[in-house]
Amino acid sequence: MKVLVINGSPKGKGSNSYKLTKAFLEGMELGVGSMEGEDPVWVEEIQVNRLDLKPCLGCFSCWNKTPGQCCIQDDMKQVIEKLLWADVTIWSFPLYYFTVPGGLKNLIDRQLPMILPFMVEREDQVGNGSHPTRYDMSGKKTVVISTCGFYTAEGNYDGVRSLFDHMSGKDRYTAIFCGQGELFRVPELSQRTDEYLEYVKEAGREFTEGSISETTKAELDKLLYPREVFESLADASWGIDKETGKKASDGQIFTKQMAALYQKESYSGKDKVLEMYYTDVDECYQIVLGKEGSRVLTDGFQTFTTRIETPFTVWHSIAVGEIRGDEALMKHLYKVKGDFDLLLNWDKYFGSATSETGKGEENGDTGSEENGNGSSQGIHTPQKATNMNIMLIPWIVFWVAVSIDGFMGSLISIAACVLVPVFFYQNKKTFYDIISGTLVTGFSMAVLAGAPERIVVPLAYLAFGIMWTITCFGKIPLTAHYSMNNYNGESALQNPLFMKTNWILTLMWGILYLLTPIWTYFIMATKVGSLISAINSILPIFMGVFTAWFQKWYPAKIARG
């Protein structure tokens, strides 16, 4: 498949539209590569801003004096040759004043030698009157890819659509028009823009198979961010204070852009005040997070809810993904004072943007959860979550049931182990879910074979404690496999603060269950032996309360420096 890319942006390969074009080409290569016997994609590119291309003279020499040949001797001859060579032509350009950039319009005008002077009526009824093509273009395909600076492409591409309706025929070309194009050059927003590019890539793959699916079209039509968020980001990006008209500092611009990402749906009933103090430039700003949105204060400060003391360079590096926020916190590159909950729930306040017509996700720079490392998430598919109850149920059933009646309790425990895999249809299973079922089944069989409950039950507690403790010496402590569900899933496993918190908690739970067999063995020999499961529930209850407290206290302690 021969593909010609005509990049009409004055910025050349630095164009935002060109980023979409590259993604589309990648998708085409994937699509063609999956087809047996199909020729590979051969791409030629024309950078319009580098061409020696003079404007059309309107002399019509290419019609009557030298048919098919322009009298101007410049690069247009090679352009026409490549247009005739290509199976697919991709027109890539930004929207300039509601149509194509001047240089590209000049190239389009210079296509006159490719048509004949005779008058004909178009079959698709576009316009009134037309000229037939000089060459057979019937088997060729056209793709138009463009970004614009408005919050939406809708209603802003009428001129472009009309132009390509005349050039290629109505409904005979594939168009991807994307609003909010300037966001593709903002590293801090790369997660959302990369997600969009993944859909553009998917569109390229589907294009090689015949047409772009309605599902993919719907994703491409969604806004990157809601209108109010985008326009706030755009206004702040100019670096001029909207009220005074004076040049704003980098810190002020950055803070306003961060404030624009605030999700007012996260409002909890009370305003929060986030104070950002950039230590290296000695600038301080406050973001008031309210019911109707956010606003940035440069003076007249309020009492802060949360204060982040950080060099501007550090926080900016976190935002663009050069360093993880959690790593920076563990290295004490910044400090957090006041309510640490705002940082724990950064994604909730600044993480995602949704609207009726579109949605986007942007991870925040938190110190304890996902920190916006700029990696592309691609096309999202539902992920199963782990569930600690699946791991705990066999053990709890065994300890309770066997303590009451060894024989029936063992049968009930085995039944519980058999039923546990049913939960794997909705939950992601872990190694500990599997080994728990195996161990409990083994202990139950031992009781049925005649082993004394006074020996088997303490051994079960010991095995449970060993299972917890031994994971502290591995890469991922046991609790992290389950608590990651509340901290952006598997991405939390890359968070050193999250991992250290869970390492400590796993060790403490492991020690508790390593000690439990000692008093269990002696209590089971007394009259209250049948109540051992109830007795052994007391300490775990207190431990659970401690765990809930520690998960918040420890990260906050680290954050305070």
ZAMARGU-4260 file (C-alpha; in steps of 0.2 Angstrom, whole numbers, plus 5000, padded with zeros to 4 digits):
<rodrens>
0) 5000/5000/5000 | 5008/5016/4994 | 5003/5031/5006 | 5007/5049/5003 | 5007/5061/5018
5) 5005/5080/5014 | 5009/5089/5029 | 5002/5106/5027 | 5007/5114/5044 | 5019/5128/5044
10) 5027/5120/5059 | 5031/5104/5049 | 5034/5089/5059 | 5032/5099/5075 | 5013/5100/5071
15) 5000/5094/5083 | 4990/5087/5068 | 5006/5078/5063 | 5006/5068/5079 | 4988/5062/5075
20) 4994/5057/5057 | 5009/5047/5064 | 4997/5038/5075 | 4986/5034/5061 | 5001/5028/5050
25) 5006/5017/5065 | 4988/5009/5065 | 4989/5007/5046 | 5005/4997/5047 | 4998/4986/5061
30) 4982/4983/5050 | 4992/4979/5035 | 5004/4968/5044 | 4991/4957/5051 | 4984/4953/5033
35) 4992/4939/5024 | 4998/4942/5007 | 4996/4961/5008 | 5010/4972/5003 | 5018/4983/5017
40) 5014/5001/5019 | 5026/5012/5009 | 5025/5030/5015 | 5031/5046/5006 | 5030/5062/5015
45) 5029/5080/5008 | 5032/5094/5020 | 5024/5109/5012 | 5034/5122/5022 | 5050/5116/5013
50) 5043/5116/4995 | 5048/5128/4982 | 5030/5132/4977 | 5024/5147/4968 | 5006/5153/4968
55) 4995/5148/4953 | 4995/5162/4939 | 4978/5157/4933 | 4985/5157/4915 | 4977/5140/4910
60) 4992/5135/4901 | 4991/5118/4908 | 4974/5116/4900 | 4977/5123/4882 | 4995/5126/4878
65) 5004/5112/4887 | 4990/5100/4893 | 4993/5093/4910 | 5010/5102/4912 | 5011/5118/4922
70) 5021/5132/4915 | 5029/5136/4932 | 5045/5126/4935 | 5046/5122/4953 | 5042/5107/4965
75) 5024/5105/4960 | 5028/5093/4946 | 5035/5081/4959 | 5020/5083/4970 | 5008/5079/4956
80) 5019/5063/4952 | 5017/5057/4970 | 4998/5061/4971 | 4997/5049/4955 | 5008/5036/4963
85) 4999/5035/4980 | 4985/5023/4984 | 4981/5033/4999 | 4984/5052/5002 | 4983/5059/5019
90) 4981/5078/5021 | 4987/5083/5038 | 4986/5101/5043 | 4980/5113/5057 | 4964/5123/5055
95) 4969/5141/5050 | 4955/5154/5050 | 4942/5140/5047 | 4951/5132/5032 | 4968/5126/5027
100) 4984/5135/5030 | 4990/5147/5016 | 5004/5136/5009 | 4993/5121/5008 | 4979/5131/4999
105) 4993/5136/4987 | 4997/5117/4984 | 4979/5113/4981 | 4977/5127/4969 | 4992/5121/4959
110) 4983/5104/4956 | 4974/5112/4941 | 4985/5102/4928 | 4977/5086/4935 | 4959/5090/4928
115) 4952/5094/4911 | 4944/5110/4906 | 4928/5103/4900 | 4912/5106/4910 | 4903/5092/4918
120) 4889/5089/4931 | 4895/5080/4946 | 4886/5063/4951 | 4886/5068/4970 | 4878/5085/4966
125) 4892/5094/4975 | 4892/5112/4969 | 4885/5118/4952 | 4896/5112/4937 | 4913/5104/4938
130) 4928/5098/4928 | 4933/5080/4925 | 4949/5072/4931 | 4963/5070/4918 | 4968/5054/4927
135) 4959/5038/4933 | 4958/5042/4952 | 4944/5030/4956 | 4954/5017/4966 | 4963/5030/4977
140) 4958/5034/4995 | 4959/5051/5004 | 4961/5054/5023 | 4960/5071/5031 | 4967/5074/5048
145) 4967/5091/5057 | 4967/5099/5074 | 4960/5116/5079 | 4962/5127/5094 | 4944/5127/5098
150) 4936/5117/5112 | 4927/5106/5099 | 4929/5103/5080 | 4910/5103/5078 | 4904/5118/5068
155) 4922/5124/5064 | 4926/5114/5049 | 4913/5119/5037 | 4925/5127/5025 | 4937/5112/5025
160) 4923/5099/5023 | 4916/5110/5008 | 4934/5110/5000 | 4936/5092/5001 | 4919/5088/4996
165) 4923/5097/4980 | 4941/5089/4979 | 4937/5071/4983 | 4918/5069/4982 | 4905/5070/4996
170) 4907/5056/5008 | 4922/5049/4998 | 4935/5053/5011 | 4939/5049/5029 | 4941/5064/5041
175) 4947/5065/5059 | 4945/5083/5065 | 4950/5085/5083 | 4947/5101/5094 | 4959/5106/5108
180) 4974/5102/5097 | 4986/5113/5107 | 4985/5101/5122 | 4995/5088/5112 | 5010/5099/5115
185) 5008/5099/5134 | 5018/5086/5143 | 5007/5087/5159 | 4992/5082/5149 | 5000/5067/5140
190) 4990/5054/5148 | 4974/5060/5141 | 4981/5065/5124 | 4991/5049/5122 | 4974/5040/5126
195) 4966/5049/5111 | 4981/5045/5100 | 4978/5027/5104 | 4961/5028/5096 | 4968/5037/5081
200) 4980/5022/5079 | 4965/5011/5081 | 4956/5021/5067 | 4971/5018/5056 | 4971/5000/5059
205) 4952/4999/5055 | 4955/5010/5039 | 4965/4996/5031 | 4951/4984/5034 | 4939/4994/5025
210) 4932/5008/5037 | 4933/5015/5054 | 4920/5008/5066 | 4907/5018/5074 | 4914/5014/5092
215) 4931/5021/5087 | 4922/5036/5078 | 4913/5040/5094 | 4929/5040/5105 | 4937/5052/5092
220) 4922/5063/5093 | 4924/5065/5112 | 4931/5080/5119 | 4948/5079/5127 | 4942/5090/5142
225) 4926/5098/5145 | 4924/5116/5137 | 4926/5125/5154 | 4942/5115/5158 | 4950/5117/5141
230) 4946/5136/5140 | 4953/5139/5157 | 4969/5129/5152 | 4970/5139/5136 | 4968/5156/5144
235) 4981/5152/5157 | 4994/5146/5143 | 4996/5163/5136 | 5006/5169/5151 | 4996/5185/5153
240) 4986/5189/5169 | 4968/5190/5163 | 4964/5204/5175 | 4979/5215/5174 | 4985/5211/5157
245) 5003/5209/5164 | 5015/5195/5160 | 5012/5181/5173 | 5026/5170/5180 | 5029/5152/5176
250) 5023/5147/5193 | 5007/5157/5192 | 5003/5150/5174 | 5007/5132/5180 | 4996/5135/5196
255) 4981/5141/5185 | 4983/5127/5173 | 4983/5115/5188 | 4967/5124/5195 | 4958/5122/5178
260) 4959/5103/5180 | 4949/5103/5197 | 4934/5092/5196 | 4920/5101/5205 | 4911/5084/5206
265) 4923/5080/5220 | 4917/5094/5231 | 4913/5087/5248 | 4903/5101/5256 | 4917/5112/5262
270) 4929/5122/5252 | 4947/5116/5252 | 4962/5128/5251 | 4977/5121/5242 | 4992/5132/5245
275) 5007/5130/5233 | 5023/5137/5239 | 5037/5136/5226 | 5053/5137/5237 | 5066/5140/5223
280) 5057/5155/5216 | 5049/5161/5232 | 5031/5162/5225 | 5015/5157/5234 | 4998/5154/5227
285) 4982/5147/5234 | 4969/5136/5224 | 4952/5137/5232 | 4942/5121/5228 | 4924/5125/5229
290) 4907/5119/5224 | 4906/5129/5208 | 4924/5127/5203 | 4941/5133/5207 | 4950/5150/5208
295) 4968/5155/5211 | 4973/5168/5224 | 4989/5178/5223 | 4985/5188/5238 | 4972/5189/5252
300) 4976/5172/5257 | 4964/5161/5267 | 4969/5148/5280 | 4976/5133/5270 | 4969/5116/5271
305) 4984/5108/5263 | 5001/5117/5259 | 5014/5109/5247 | 5031/5116/5249 | 5041/5112/5234
310) 5054/5119/5221 | 5044/5124/5206 | 5056/5113/5195 | 5052/5098/5205 | 5033/5100/5204
315) 5034/5103/5186 | 5045/5088/5183 | 5032/5078/5192 | 5019/5085/5181 | 5027/5081/5165
320) 5032/5063/5171 | 5051/5066/5173 | 5050/5060/5191 | 5036/5051/5200 | 5028/5061/5214
325) 5029/5047/5226 | 5048/5045/5223 | 5051/5064/5225 | 5041/5063/5242 | 5051/5048/5248
330) 5067/5058/5244 | 5060/5073/5253 | 5061/5084/5238 | 5045/5092/5244 | 5035/5093/5260
335) 5016/5093/5263 | 5008/5101/5278 | 4990/5101/5284 | 4977/5089/5278 | 4986/5075/5268
340) 4969/5068/5262 | 4969/5080/5248 | 4986/5072/5241 | 4979/5054/5245 | 4964/5058/5234
345) 4973/5069/5221 | 4965/5060/5206 | 4948/5063/5214 | 4951/5082/5214 | 4962/5084/5199
350) 4963/5067/5190 | 4949/5066/5178 | 4938/5077/5167 | 4921/5072/5160 | 4907/5080/5151
355) 4891/5074/5142 | 4900/5074/5126 | 4917/5069/5131 | 4929/5062/5144 | 4947/5062/5148
360) 4958/5056/5162 | 4974/5064/5169 | 4983/5057/5183 | 4988/5069/5197 | 5005/5071/5205
365) 5001/5063/5221 | 5013/5058/5235 | 5005/5041/5239 | 4995/5035/5224 | 4997/5037/5206
370) 5008/5052/5201 | 5005/5056/5183 | 5021/5048/5176 | 5015/5053/5158 | 5014/5035/5152
375) 5000/5031/5140 | 4986/5021/5146 | 4980/5016/5129 | 4962/5010/5125 | 4955/5006/5142
380) 4947/4989/5145 | 4939/4984/5162 | 4951/4977/5174 | 4946/4964/5187 | 4950/4969/5205
385) 4958/4958/5218 | 4947/4954/5234 | 4955/4949/5250 | 4939/4941/5256 | 4942/4927/5243
390) 4958/4923/5252 | 4951/4925/5270 | 4935/4915/5269 | 4942/4898/5268 | 4953/4902/5284
395) 4939/4910/5294 | 4927/4895/5290 | 4940/4883/5295 | 4945/4891/5311 | 4926/4894/5317
400) 4919/4877/5310 | 4932/4865/5316 | 4933/4873/5333 | 4915/4869/5335 | 4915/4852/5327
405) 4930/4844/5319 | 4921/4832/5307 | 4907/4843/5301 | 4918/4859/5302 | 4931/4850/5290
410) 4918/4846/5278 | 4911/4864/5278 | 4928/4870/5276 | 4932/4859/5261 | 4915/4865/5253
415) 4920/4883/5256 | 4936/4880/5247 | 4927/4872/5232 | 4915/4887/5231 | 4929/4900/5231
420) 4934/4899/5213 | 4917/4904/5208 | 4922/4922/5214 | 4936/4922/5201 | 4923/4926/5187
425) 4921/4943/5194 | 4938/4946/5203 | 4956/4944/5199 | 4964/4929/5208 | 4980/4930/5217
430) 4993/4917/5221 | 4987/4919/5239 | 4969/4915/5235 | 4975/4898/5227 | 4987/4893/5241
435) 4974/4897/5254 | 4962/4886/5247 | 4975/4872/5245 | 4981/4874/5263 | 4964/4874/5271
440) 4959/4859/5261 | 4974/4850/5267 | 4971/4855/5286 | 4953/4849/5284 | 4958/4832/5277
445) 4970/4830/5291 | 4956/4833/5304 | 4945/4820/5294 | 4960/4808/5295 | 4960/4809/5313
450) 4973/4822/5317 | 4968/4831/5334 | 4960/4848/5332 | 4971/4855/5345 | 4987/4852/5334
455) 4979/4856/5317 | 4971/4873/5321 | 4986/4881/5329 | 4996/4874/5314 | 4983/4883/5302
460) 4986/4899/5311 | 5005/4896/5310 | 5004/4893/5291 | 4993/4909/5289 | 5006/4919/5298
465) 5021/4912/5288 | 5012/4916/5272 | 5010/4934/5277 | 5027/4936/5284 | 5037/4928/5270
470) 5030/4940/5258 | 5039/4954/5267 | 5055/4947/5259 | 5048/4947/5242 | 5045/4961/5229
475) 5027/4964/5234 | 5020/4962/5252 | 5004/4952/5253 | 4993/4967/5258 | 4998/4977/5243
480) 4990/4964/5231 | 4973/4969/5238 | 4975/4987/5245 | 4981/4993/5227 | 4963/4992/5222
485) 4960/5009/5231 | 4976/5017/5224 | 4974/5016/5205 | 4977/4997/5204 | 4993/4990/5198
490) 5001/5007/5196 | 5002/5008/5215 | 5015/4994/5215 | 5027/5007/5207 | 5024/5019/5222
495) 5038/5017/5235 | 5028/5025/5249 | 5013/5014/5245 | 5024/4999/5245 | 5034/5004/5261
500) 5017/5007/5270 | 5011/4989/5265 | 5027/4981/5269 | 5026/4987/5287 | 5007/4982/5289
505) 5010/4965/5281 | 5025/4962/5293 | 5014/4967/5308 | 5000/4956/5303 | 5012/4942/5300
510) 5019/4943/5317 | 5002/4943/5325 | 4997/4927/5317 | 5014/4919/5321 | 5011/4922/5339
515) 4992/4917/5338 | 4996/4898/5338 | 5005/4899/5355 | 4990/4904/5365 | 4978/4895/5353
520) 4987/4878/5358 | 4984/4881/5377 | 4967/4889/5376 | 4960/4874/5366 | 4965/4863/5380
525) 4953/4872/5392 | 4934/4872/5394 | 4933/4888/5383 | 4942/4879/5368 | 4927/4879/5357
530) 4927/4898/5358 | 4945/4900/5352 | 4939/4908/5335 | 4930/4921/5344 | 4944/4924/5356
535) 4956/4926/5341 | 4945/4939/5333 | 4948/4952/5346 | 4966/4956/5342 | 4963/4957/5323
540) 4948/4969/5326 | 4960/4981/5335 | 4973/4977/5321 | 4961/4982/5308 | 4957/4999/5317
545) 4976/5002/5318 | 4978/4997/5299 | 4965/5010/5294 | 4974/5023/5305 | 4992/5019/5299
550) 4988/5020/5281 | 4984/5038/5283 | 4996/5043/5297 | 5012/5035/5290 | 5011/5044/5272
555) 5007/5060/5281 | 5022/5058/5292 | 5033/5056/5278 | 5026/5070/5268 | 5029/5082/5283
560) 5047/5078/5281
</rodrens>
